[in-house]
Amino acid sequence: MLVGRRQPKAVRMALSPAEQGLEGHVEAEQALIDQAATGDMVAFRALYDLHVGYVSRNVARLTGPGPEVEDLTQDVFVQVYKSLAQYRGDCAFKTWLYRVTRNVTIDHLRKRRVTTVELDAWRPLRGGPDAWSRLEARDLCRVLHAALQTVAIEYREAFLLHEVEGMKLREIADLTEESINTVAARIRRTREKLQAILEQKAKEGDHV
């Protein structure tokens, strides 16, 4: 593991939103960022403990479940450690961290040319046609999983952030550094492709 899990008591107290409020939390986090950027490993350990869950969830969202999630999470924090001095505060730290996570994960996926996702926890997709509801839940996950293997990583990412995370187009555009029109087009085209596949599967089921 890249860093230990034990976090100094003073750091935990300083970063408690319940004791300091959101403003104090942000200021304390920025102090940790500044310290970690100078090579302070105690501060970097604290940042790791604060954000490892966030990074791990986003890695898993792009890769699907598996042992590589933990390895990629560590790779992300290696890159964070190398790049932290470049963070200038022009966006929220979590936004910057997501971009690092995204870049590391997408680079990995492109190298191995696999595009899988975890679909078991999906909430119902907005505005889905009746065909979607006619598929058994297990079949729905299987079909979506197979269909998304044919979708480019950037399209899948935008679709999952919108449909699974419930993020707005502007939020996704800010995270991915793309235009709102590009994000909207990726979501629309992915939804259309999945809808066509699901409708076809539903028709096949109706004729069995």
N, C-alpha and C positions, 0 to 999 in steps of 0.2 A: 504494500500500500504506500502511496505517495507520502502521506502525512499521517500523524497519529490522530486519534479521535478525541483525546483528552484536551479540553479547552480550559485555559486559566480562569479561575473564579472571577478575577477582576474584569476580564474581558466579557464573560457571560453577563455579569451585572451591568457593565457599561452598555451592552447591546440589548438590554431588556426593554422592549417597547412599553411594557406594562408599568415600569418604573420611571422611564424617561419620556415617554410619548414618542410619536413618530418622528418629530423633528430631532429629538435627542438621539434616536436610533440612527437616523441618516447621518448625523454629524459623527457619531461614534464609528459607524461603518466607514465613513470617509477617512477618519483618522487611522483605522486599520489598513485601508487601502494605501494611504500615504506611507505608513510604516512598512508594509509588506513590499512596496515598490522599491524600498531601499535594501531589501534582502532580509528583513526581520522575519525569521521563521515562526516565531510565536504569533505574530500578527497574521502571517499567511495561514497558519494552522487554524486560527480563528475564522478567517474568511472561508476556508475549506469547510469547516464544520457548519457554518451558516448556509452555505450554498450547495453542498454536495448532493442533497436530495433533489434540488431544482435541476441541477445539471444531469443527474442520473435519469430523471423522468423525461427530460427532453431528448436525451440520447436514445432511450428506449422507445420513445414515440417515433423516432426516425428509423431505427434498426429492427424493432421488434424485440421480444424478450430473448435472453440468452446470456451466456458467460461473457460475451464481448462487451456488454453494457458496462460492466465494472472496469474492464480494461480501457475502454474508450473514455469513461469518466476520468480515469487517472490521466489519460493522454490530454484531455481538455485542461486539467489543472496544471499539467506540465507546461502547456502552451500559455495558460494564464500567468504562470510564474514568469515566463520569459517575456511576456508582452505587457505586464502590468504597468511598467513605467510609461507606456504609450497611452494609457488611459488618461484623458484630459478632463473628464467630467462634463463633456458636451452632450451626454445622454445619461440616463440612469445606469447605474452599475449593472443591474440585472439585464438591461438591454444589451450592453456591451458583452456581458458574460454569455448571453444567448447567442450572440453572433460568433463568438469564439467556439462555443459548443457546436453550433451549426456547421461552421467551416471544417472543424476537425472531423465531425461525423460524416458529412457529405464527401469529404476527401476519401475517407475510409470506404464508404459505399461505392464510390466510383471505381476505386481500385479493385474491389472484389466483384463489382457488377451484379450486386444482388439488391433488390428493393423489397424488403418485407416489413410488415407492421403488425402490431398487436391490436386486434379488433374486438376482443372479448368484452372490453369495458365501454364500447361505443354506446353513446346515447342515440335515440332514434334520429335519423337525419331529417332536417327541416323539409317540409313540403314533399316528402317522398310519395310516389304514386302507390296505388293499391297493390301493384305487383310486388312491391317490397314486403308488404305485410303478409302476402301469401306464402312467402318462403319461411321455412322453419328457421329459428334463430341460429341453429348450428350450420345450416346450409347458407344462411346469409353471411355469417362470418367467413365461411370457406370460400364463397364466391367473391366476396369483397377482397379477401386476402389475395386470391389469384388475380383478380382484376387489377389491383393496385401494383402488382408486380410488373405490369406493362406501362405504368405511368411514370413519367420522369420524376426524379427526386424533388425538384422544385415545385412541381404541380402537386405532388402528394403532400408536401410540407404545408403549402398554403391551404389545401383542403382540410387536413387534419387540424391545423390551428383554428380554422373557422368552425368546422363541424364538431370537433371533439372538445377543443378548449373554449369554444364560444367567443373567440376574439373577433373584434371588429376589423373591417378592411384597413382602416387607418393604422391600427395597432400592428397588424401583420406587415403592412408596408414599411412601417418604421423599423420593425425587427429585422426584416429581410433586406431592407434598403432597396426596395423596388417601388415602382409607382402603384397607386391604388388601382389604376386600370389594368396593369399587369397582373396584380394579385387577383382581382375580380375575374379576369379572363381565365386564369389558371383554375380557380375554384369552379367556375361555370363549366369549363371543358371537362374537368375531372368528374363533376357530378353527372354531366350528360353521358359520359362514357360508362360510368357505373350504372346509371339508370338503364341504359340500353342493354347492358349485360344482364341486369337483374330482371328486366322485363322478358328477355328471351328465356331465361331460366324458369321464370314463372309460367310462361306459355308451355314450355316443355313439361313442367310438372302437371299442368292442367290436362295434358293429353296422355298422361301415363295411366 
